[in-house]
Amino acid sequence: MQSQTLPQTSAQTIEQSCADTIQSLDQCEQGQVVHLHSVAAGKRLRERLLSMGLPIGCEIRVLRNRSGAVVIARAANRLAIGKGMANKMMVSR
């Protein structure tokens, strides 16, 4: 039986791979489904998002991302998020 070797990956390669999949919500394209990874803001914004039904880890579908607001869907709810807030919401695929 032949032994198989796995390709070696460095910590830098892993970090780059993770960095490629995390982006701000305002950079997402229409139709993309993402998960809320983190919020690059203070406690107030995190609490506000939580009160709107957007906890860390939740699935979000981008319905529209044009100039102005980013329209998202979370379960049966649709929300319009301003560009400033969307820029602070880090999401992953």
Secondary structure by P-SEA (a helix, b strand, c coil): cbbbbcccccaaaaaaaaaaacccccccccccccccccccccaaaaaaaaaaccccbbbbbbccccccbbbbbcccbbbbbcaaaaaabbbcc
